[in-house]
Each structure stands twice: as C-alpha cells, then as structure tokens.
Amino acid sequence: MKKAGRPADKAKREAILDAAGRAFFDSGFAATSIEQVAADAGVSKVTVYNHFGDKRGLFAAAVELECEKMRGQFQTTPDLRGSLRQRMTAVGEAMMAFLSRPEMVQFERRIAAETEHEPEIGAAFLASGPHRMKAAFAGLMRAMVEAGEVEIDDIELAVEQFASMCKGMGDLERRFGHPVDPVRDRQRIEGAVEVFCRAYAVDECDRD
C-alpha cells in the first residue's frame, strides 16, 4: 500500500512546491499563506504541513527548487569536451540568466525587506539558494584543480571573485529598477572569464 501511495505523494509535493513558488515570488513570504498554497495545489493544509513542517520549511524547499536549475550547470566533473573558457562562459551565462529574471529580482527585494523583521527568512534564503550554488560552483572548481587545468589556493574566494565580476553593478542596478542591459552583461561575463583565465589557468585560455 505504501508503494502504491508514493507516486501520489510525489505529485502532491510537486503541486505544493509549484503553488508555493508562485505565491512566494508574486506576493512575498509574509503575504503567502499555507491556506492559499494548499488551495492552489488542490491539497489540504494538513498535507502541506506533513510534507514541509511549517511555512519556513515550505519556503526553503521552494527556494531550493528555484535554484536547482542554476546549480545544474555546476557539475562536479568538468566536461573536457569544451575549453575552460567555454565552460566558465557557460557558468557566467547561467548565473546572469538566473539572477536577472524579473521575478528573481522582485523576490530578492521582498526577502531583503522581510529579513529586517525576521532574520531567519534571510538565513533560509541564503542557505537554500546562494550558499548551495556557491558550494556547487566550488565543487566544479575543485574538479578543475584536480584535472590540472587551474591552480587556485582559495577556491571559495575564486568563486566569489568570478560571481562578483559577472554581476558587476548590474545586480545592484536591477534591484533599484534599472533595466537589464544584455550587451553590458555579455561584456561583464567575457571580462570575468578573461580575468579568471589569466589569474588561474595553468595554460593560457585560447580565445574561441
């Protein structure tokens, strides 16, 4: 009986996360209610609580799901079919595509405002999203070091450096209403890859 129920449980969980993700992104943490999420997902409140414990647990799961797509770019084993420059460019493009989504910008604004009143919300967001993605990216860099492609003493610092160079001022500007500038974003990524290759590559990165 338990085996027969698992597909249904999985479907319910996915429906809840889908509804929760829309609610959190559209309305923010404070304005999202378990009752509304349950109604939108077509389940009972008890089912939501059984799967996620409480609203903060639901929030953490929803954020993790949103970040999963980006983390998928950071495999622990480098794809040696592409050059180092190509792979780092792909990472930069995935990062900027994720961070520049209008709903992500709106979400971060709400989280920042609500964290002032409930610091736990900010901690949950960082743990479920940025910190997990940083760890995944660090795993990719460690694999590159082990493959002899790069020499990096402080991998976490290198991760932060590359991410910061890709974002530039664009990340801050978008939070304050500045429109996305695809041309400038492309230049930031190319510049970040160039600096990374010059700083860490064992052999000079060939231009593609």
N, C-alpha and C positions, 0 to 999 in steps of 0.2 A: 504494500500500500504506500509506503514511504517513497519507493522508487517511482510509482505512478504519479505522485504528487510533485515531484521535483520540477518537471517542465513547467507546470502551472505556477509554482513558487518563483521560478526564474522569470517567467513572463510578467508576473505581478511586480517583482523587484524592478525590472526594466521599465515598466509603465510608471512606477512611482518615481524613479530617477528622472525619467523624461519629463514628467509633470513638475517635479521639484526644480529641475534645471531651468525650465521656462519661467517658473514663478520667481525663483531667486534672481535670475537675470533681469526679468521685467520689473519686478516690484521691490527687490532687495530682501535682505534677511528679516528685518523687523516686520515688514508688511506681509510676509508669507506665513500662512497658517497651515498647520497639519491638516485641518479640516478641508481646506480648499485643495491641497495637494491630493488628499485621499479621494475627493470628489472627482477631480480632473483625471485621476488614474483609474477610477472605477473600482476602488477598493475601500475597505473600512479603515477607520483611524487605528483600530487595533492592529491591522495588518501592517500599517506603516511603522507603528511602534515596535512590533515584533521583528521587523527587518532591520530597523535603524536605531532603535532605542529612544531617541529623542530628536528634537528639531536640529540641534547642533550636529548630531551624528548623521542626520539626513543631509545637512548642508555640506559636511565634509565629504560624504560619498558623492554628492552631485558635483562638487568642485573637482574631485579626483577624476570623475568621468570626463569632465570638460577638458582636463589637462592631458588625458590619456592619448589623444590624437597627436599632440606635440611630442610627448615622451616617446612615441613610437618611432620617431626619427632618430633616436639616440640608442642604437643597438650596441650591445657590449662588445661585439666583434665587428671591426671595420670592414666595409665592403671594398676589398682590394681591387675590384674591377674598375673603380674610379680613382682619380687622383686625390691627394689630400686637399687640394684647392677645391675640387668639385664637391667633396664631402662636407667641408666646412661651409661652403656656399649654401649647400642644401640645408644645413643646420640653421644658418642665419636666416634663410628664406622662411623656413618653418616657424622659427621663433617670431619673426616680424609679422607673418600672416596671422599667427595666433594672437599676438598682443595688440595688433591694430584693428581687430574685429570691433565694430561699434558696440556690440553687446558686452564685450570684454572690458572695454574702456568704461562703459556705464557701470558695469558690475564692480570694478575696482574702486570707482568713485563712491559707490554705496558702502562697500566694505570699509573703506577708509573712514567714512563719516560715522559708521556704526561702531567701529573699533574704539572710537573715543569714549563711548559709553560702556561697551563690553569688549575689553581687550581679548577675551577668549575667542571672539569671532575672527579677529585678525590672526591670532595664533593658528586657528583651524585652517584658515585660508592659506597661510604660508606653508604649513605642514603638508596640506593636501595638494597644493599646486606648485608654487615656485621651488620649494625645498626638494620635492620629489623630482622635479625636472632638472634641478641642479645636480642632484645625485646621479641621475641617468646620464646627463652630459659628462659628468666626471668619469663615469664608467667607460664612456666612449673614449675619452682622452687617455685613460689608463691603458686601454687596449692599444691605442696608437703608440704609447710609450713602449709597451711590451713588444710591439711589432717593429720597433726601431725606427719609426717614422718621425717621431718628435722627441725632444729632450725637455722635460718640464719638471722642475723641482717642486713647485707648489701648484698642484693640479686645481684645487679649488679656487685659487687666485686667478689662474689662467681662464677658468670657466667664467668667473665674474668679469674679467677683463674683456673677453670676447663678447659676452652678452651686452655689456655696457657700451662697447663700441658699435655694435649693431643697432642698439636703440638710440644712441646719441641723445639729442634734445627732443627728438620726435616723440618719444614715450611721454615726456612731461608735457609737451605742447598739446598732444591729443587729449590729455586729461583736462585741459583748460580750453577745449573747443576748437583747437586748430585742426584744419582738415588734413587728412592723410596725403602725404606727398610721395607717390610711388618712385619718382625719379630720385629724390633725395634718399629715400630708404634704400634703393638699389646702390647708390653711391656709398652709403654707410656700410652696407654689407660687404661690398667689394673692398673698401678700405680696411674693414675689420679682418677680412681674410688675408689681405696683403700684410698687415702688421703681424698677425698670428704666424704666418709662414716665415716671415723674416726673423721673428723672435724665437720660434720654437722648432721649425722644421730642420731635420738633420741634413737633408739635401734641399737645395733651393726649389721652391714650388714652381713648376712650369706653368706659364700662363696658358689658359685654354682658349 
